[in-house]
């Protein structure tokens, strides 16, 4: 494959990845490739903080709005389609800007992670088991057959627990055995990490969540239920969506107390996810980090300028 090397903009939720990706695309002649699993879903806009078409500043975006909420997101499918689009962007002489915080999606692209595709029958069996015994008991089952995987997956994370059990059954090997070795990034990709000091980031997450509810997250979810959100395997478990669904009654009504609980639990779920992202990306020595908290911006100048300096310094 020929063409310009991609740039991956990664890091925790709420740190400013989308803004930096747009700035880099404008400065370098780039097109953005989404690396956020949930932003692939049509109609899941508010709760995933998906940029509106107007907010994209005319920069082409790829791998957005490519799945219905009834479809199961697959890393293998994502990798195959994203690779095709990266090749097309490079053939046009543009820079692919890979942007997102879904850890497995990023590593599938940058390191060629070969993850077994899903098997509908096996997945359905573990989904039924999840409904029968609950996520913590299912996580206990994972711990018995793959302790290493269980240590890296929260006992409250149903999606990753089911996926780990599925992979173990399909491959006959521990889930961790499928993880790639961090080495030379494919296509010469340069990795930029975006981070923010935790106290400030926690405040951002509270504000971000409140704005999502103010902008109509509950109404968005009502509309998605009408097109099958509750029947979806992956989409209905997205942070924010899962919490609201649990508080809705059969008529899709949610009271003030339920709304407050859903918002609070969304903040908690997002914070947990952020800490997992920090741990995952923090282990990757290839990432050059740029800070976006107020102190860093005040002392170091615009984020995009510091990011460009890091890119100039990289080989």
Beta strands, then each sheet from edge to edge (+ up, - down):
strand 1: 7-11
strand 2: 30-34
strand 3: 61-62
strand 4: 95-99
strand 5: 190-195
strand 6: 288-291
sheet 1: 3+ 2+ 4+ 1+ 5+ 6+
end
